[in-house]
């Protein structure tokens, strides 16, 4: 369970990083 939570958190951070990069590219 803890591993799954950690994985979800990492995936969220990864997705946020991609969104931020895309936002920077668009700007």
C-alpha positions as CSV (number, residue, x, y, z in Angstrom):
1,X,0.0,0.0,0.0
2,X,2.8,2.4,0.9
3,X,4.6,1.6,-2.3
4,X,1.4,2.3,-4.3
5,X,1.0,5.6,-2.6
6,X,4.6,6.5,-3.3
7,X,4.2,5.5,-6.9
8,X,1.1,7.5,-7.3
9,X,2.9,10.5,-5.8
10,X,5.8,10.1,-8.2
11,X,3.4,9.7,-11.1
12,X,1.7,12.9,-10.1
13,X,4.9,14.8,-9.8
14,X,6.0,13.5,-13.2
15,X,2.7,14.6,-14.8
16,X,3.0,18.0,-13.1
17,X,6.5,18.3,-14.5
18,X,5.2,17.5,-18.0
19,X,2.4,20.0,-17.7
20,X,4.8,22.7,-16.5
21,X,7.1,22.0,-19.4
22,X,4.2,22.1,-21.9
23,X,3.0,25.4,-20.3
24,X,6.5,26.9,-20.7
25,X,6.7,25.8,-24.3
26,X,3.3,27.4,-25.0
27,X,4.3,30.6,-23.3
